[in-house]
Amino acid sequence: MKDLFSLDSRRYQQARPIYPQAMLQHLLSYVHTRDLAWDCGAGSGQLTHMLAPYFEQVVGTDISQSQLDHAEYYDNISYQVQPAEKTTFPDHCFDLITVAQAVHWFDFEAFYAEVKRTLKPRGIFAIIGYGLIEVDDPLFHMQIQQLYHHTLRGHWDPERRYIDQHYRTIPFPFQEIQMPNFDIRLRWSFKQLIQYLGTWSAVQHYILQKGTDPLQELNAACADLNQIVEVRFPVLLRVGVQVR
């Protein structure tokens, strides 16, 4: 698993979008016992803390201590530094395993073996993510498309293609449950939007390689950083059940 986000964990925690409650409630409708959940690749806990009210215990793991240091803590959440592909958890202990916006960084074969080892029979496994942002301001939307597809071309890690393909091309060796479509809808200021774009791994790669900030043009185009825009992220969701 790659660690691309430790260097700016606080900004990542503050700028990344939160998943919709409607999605979470639909997912939980398939989870029949709720003793223990594992959120793998938890980062700064965007999804982990959402699970806490629904389980006796939740564990969030990541390879980045810096990311976990910025996660929200609850009495029933344990955060641990562990790789996705090899953990110390006992066999068949989890009712739900989630991985949010992270599975594309994993060794699929090793990670899925760990999921199958630690998930209870009839337990639920969910891959969650979100696709490319859409903005209701036409000019800004066009500039983001230009940034993503052209300015940052060659700076994205190859694993990013799995998100562009909405996780439909990754292996998924589970009995799949068909899920409805969800999206994340937010009202952000231009400042929040630019902060989010700054968490893109390709932006960090561009800065390291070229020594300039690819967001300069977007910043210059914002006459009022406090102006509010509507933003949308399509939710990526694949859910399966452990069949024994």
C-alpha positions as CSV (number, residue, x, y, z in Angstrom):
1,M,0.0,0.0,0.0
2,K,1.3,3.5,-0.9
3,D,1.4,6.3,1.7
4,L,0.8,9.5,-0.3
5,F,-1.0,11.6,2.3
6,S,1.0,11.7,5.5
7,L,2.9,14.9,4.7
8,D,-0.3,17.0,4.8
9,S,-2.6,15.0,7.0
10,R,-4.4,18.0,8.6
11,R,-5.4,19.5,5.3
12,Y,-6.5,16.1,4.1
13,Q,-8.7,15.6,7.1
14,Q,-10.3,19.1,6.8
15,A,-10.8,19.2,3.0
16,R,-12.0,15.7,2.1
17,P,-15.8,15.2,1.6
18,I,-18.0,13.2,4.0
19,Y,-20.1,10.3,2.7
20,P,-23.9,10.7,2.7
21,Q,-26.0,9.2,5.5
22,A,-28.4,7.7,3.0
23,M,-25.6,5.5,1.6
24,L,-24.5,4.5,5.1
25,Q,-28.0,3.5,6.2
26,H,-28.6,1.5,3.1
27,L,-25.3,-0.3,3.6
28,L,-26.1,-1.0,7.2
29,S,-29.4,-2.6,6.3
30,Y,-27.4,-5.6,5.1
31,V,-25.4,-5.9,8.3
32,H,-27.4,-8.1,10.7
33,T,-25.0,-8.3,13.6
34,R,-23.1,-5.2,14.7
35,D,-20.5,-6.2,17.2
36,L,-17.3,-5.2,15.4
37,A,-16.5,-3.3,12.2
38,W,-13.1,-2.7,10.5
39,D,-12.5,0.4,8.4
40,C,-9.4,-0.3,6.4
41,G,-7.2,2.5,5.0
42,A,-9.1,4.7,7.4
43,G,-6.8,7.8,6.8
44,S,-8.1,10.6,9.1
45,G,-11.3,8.6,9.8
46,Q,-13.9,10.2,7.5
47,L,-15.8,7.0,7.4
48,T,-14.6,5.4,10.7
49,H,-16.3,7.8,13.0
50,M,-19.6,7.5,11.0
51,L,-19.7,3.8,11.8
52,A,-19.2,4.3,15.6
53,P,-22.9,4.9,16.6
54,Y,-23.9,1.6,14.9
55,F,-21.4,-0.9,16.3
56,E,-20.2,-2.0,19.7
57,Q,-16.6,-1.5,18.6
58,V,-15.0,-0.1,15.5
59,V,-11.3,-0.4,14.5
60,G,-9.7,1.9,11.9
61,T,-6.4,1.0,10.4
62,D,-3.9,2.8,8.2
63,I,-0.2,2.7,7.4
64,S,0.1,6.4,8.3
65,Q,0.2,7.3,12.0
66,S,0.1,11.0,10.9
67,Q,-3.2,10.4,9.2
68,L,-4.6,8.6,12.2
69,D,-3.5,11.4,14.5
70,H,-6.0,13.6,12.9
71,A,-9.0,11.2,13.2
72,E,-11.9,11.8,15.4
73,Y,-11.9,9.6,18.5
74,Y,-14.8,8.0,20.2
75,D,-14.9,5.6,23.2
76,N,-15.7,2.6,20.9
77,I,-13.1,3.4,18.2
78,S,-9.6,2.0,18.2
79,Y,-7.1,3.3,15.6
80,Q,-4.2,1.1,14.7
81,V,-1.2,1.3,12.3
82,Q,-1.5,-1.9,10.3
83,P,-1.1,-2.7,6.6
84,A,-4.3,-3.7,4.8
85,E,-2.8,-6.9,3.5
86,K,-1.5,-8.4,6.8
87,T,-3.1,-7.7,10.1
88,T,-3.1,-9.1,13.6
89,F,-6.9,-9.6,13.8
90,P,-8.3,-13.0,14.6
91,D,-10.2,-15.1,12.1
92,H,-13.9,-14.3,11.4
93,C,-14.3,-11.5,13.9
94,F,-15.8,-8.6,11.8
95,D,-19.5,-8.1,10.9
96,L,-18.6,-5.3,8.4
97,I,-15.3,-4.4,6.6
98,T,-15.1,-1.1,4.7
99,V,-12.4,0.5,2.7
100,A,-13.1,4.1,1.6
101,Q,-11.2,5.8,-1.2
102,A,-8.2,3.5,-0.6
103,V,-8.6,0.0,-2.2
104,H,-6.9,1.1,-5.4
105,W,-3.6,1.4,-3.4
106,F,-3.8,-2.1,-2.1
107,D,-2.4,-5.5,-3.3
108,F,-5.8,-6.9,-4.2
109,E,-5.0,-10.5,-3.8
110,A,-3.4,-10.2,-0.4
111,F,-6.0,-7.8,0.9
112,Y,-8.9,-9.9,-0.3
113,A,-7.4,-12.9,1.4
114,E,-7.2,-10.9,4.6
115,V,-10.9,-9.8,4.2
116,K,-12.0,-13.3,3.8
117,R,-10.0,-14.5,6.7
118,T,-11.3,-11.9,9.2
119,L,-14.9,-11.4,8.0
120,K,-17.6,-13.5,9.6
121,P,-19.7,-15.9,7.6
122,R,-22.5,-13.7,6.0
123,G,-20.5,-10.6,6.9
124,I,-20.5,-7.6,4.6
125,F,-17.6,-6.1,2.7
126,A,-17.9,-2.7,1.2
127,I,-15.6,-0.8,-1.2
128,I,-16.6,2.9,-1.1
129,G,-15.2,5.9,-2.9
130,Y,-16.1,9.0,-4.9
131,G,-15.4,10.1,-8.5
132,L,-14.3,13.3,-10.1
133,I,-15.8,16.4,-8.6
134,E,-18.5,18.3,-10.5
135,V,-19.1,22.1,-9.8
136,D,-22.2,24.1,-10.7
137,D,-20.1,27.1,-11.8
138,P,-19.6,26.4,-15.5
139,L,-16.3,28.3,-15.9
140,F,-14.8,26.7,-12.7
141,H,-16.0,23.3,-13.7
142,M,-14.3,23.6,-17.1
143,Q,-11.1,24.7,-15.4
144,I,-11.2,21.7,-13.1
145,Q,-11.7,19.4,-16.0
146,Q,-8.7,21.0,-17.7
147,L,-6.6,20.6,-14.5
148,Y,-7.5,17.0,-14.1
149,H,-7.3,15.7,-17.7
150,H,-4.5,17.9,-19.1
151,T,-2.4,19.9,-16.6
152,L,-2.0,16.9,-14.3
153,R,-1.7,14.3,-17.1
154,G,1.3,12.1,-16.4
155,H,1.3,13.1,-12.7
156,W,-1.5,10.8,-11.5
157,D,-0.4,7.4,-10.0
158,P,-1.5,4.6,-12.3
159,E,-3.9,3.3,-9.7
160,R,-6.0,6.4,-10.2
161,R,-7.5,4.7,-13.2
162,Y,-9.6,2.4,-11.0
163,I,-11.4,5.5,-9.7
164,D,-11.9,6.8,-13.2
165,Q,-13.4,3.4,-14.0
166,H,-15.7,3.7,-10.9
167,Y,-14.1,0.6,-9.3
168,R,-15.9,-1.5,-11.9
169,T,-12.6,-3.0,-13.2
170,I,-11.1,-4.1,-10.0
171,P,-11.4,-7.8,-9.0
172,F,-14.2,-8.5,-6.6
173,P,-14.3,-12.1,-5.4
174,F,-17.4,-11.8,-3.3
175,Q,-21.1,-12.4,-3.8
176,E,-22.1,-8.9,-4.9
177,I,-25.1,-7.0,-3.8
178,Q,-26.5,-4.6,-6.3
179,M,-26.7,-1.1,-4.8
180,P,-28.5,2.1,-5.8
181,N,-26.7,5.2,-6.9
182,F,-25.7,7.8,-4.3
183,D,-23.8,11.1,-4.5
184,I,-22.3,13.6,-2.2
185,R,-23.7,17.1,-2.5
186,L,-22.1,20.0,-0.7
187,R,-22.0,23.8,-0.6
188,W,-18.4,24.9,-0.6
189,S,-16.7,28.2,-0.8
190,F,-14.1,28.6,-3.6
191,K,-11.6,28.5,-0.8
192,Q,-12.8,25.1,0.4
193,L,-12.8,23.8,-3.1
194,I,-9.2,24.8,-3.8
195,Q,-8.2,23.3,-0.5
196,Y,-9.8,20.0,-1.6
197,L,-8.0,20.2,-5.0
198,G,-4.7,20.7,-3.1
199,T,-5.2,17.2,-1.5
200,W,-5.0,15.5,-4.9
201,S,-1.9,13.3,-5.1
202,A,-1.2,14.5,-8.6
203,V,-1.0,18.1,-7.4
204,Q,1.6,17.1,-4.9
205,H,3.5,15.1,-7.6
206,Y,3.4,18.1,-9.9
207,I,4.7,20.5,-7.3
208,L,7.6,18.1,-6.4
209,Q,8.5,17.6,-10.1
210,K,8.0,21.1,-11.5
211,G,8.4,23.4,-8.5
212,T,5.3,25.3,-9.2
213,D,1.7,25.1,-8.0
214,P,-0.8,23.9,-10.7
215,L,-3.6,25.5,-8.8
216,Q,-2.2,29.1,-9.3
217,E,-4.5,29.7,-12.3
218,L,-7.6,28.6,-10.4
219,N,-6.7,30.8,-7.4
220,A,-6.2,33.7,-9.7
221,A,-9.6,33.1,-11.3
222,C,-11.4,33.4,-8.0
223,A,-12.5,37.0,-7.5
224,D,-14.1,36.1,-4.2
225,L,-12.8,33.1,-2.3
226,N,-15.9,33.1,-0.1
227,Q,-18.3,32.7,-2.9
228,I,-20.4,29.6,-2.5
229,V,-20.8,26.9,-5.2
230,E,-22.7,23.6,-5.3
231,V,-20.4,20.6,-5.7
232,R,-21.2,17.0,-6.4
233,F,-19.2,13.8,-6.2
234,P,-20.6,10.5,-7.6
235,V,-20.3,7.8,-4.9
236,L,-18.5,4.6,-5.9
237,L,-19.9,1.6,-4.1
238,R,-19.4,-2.1,-4.4
239,V,-20.8,-4.4,-1.7
240,G,-20.4,-8.1,-1.2
241,V,-21.3,-10.8,1.3
242,Q,-19.0,-13.5,2.7
243,V,-20.4,-16.8,1.5
244,R,-19.3,-19.9,3.4
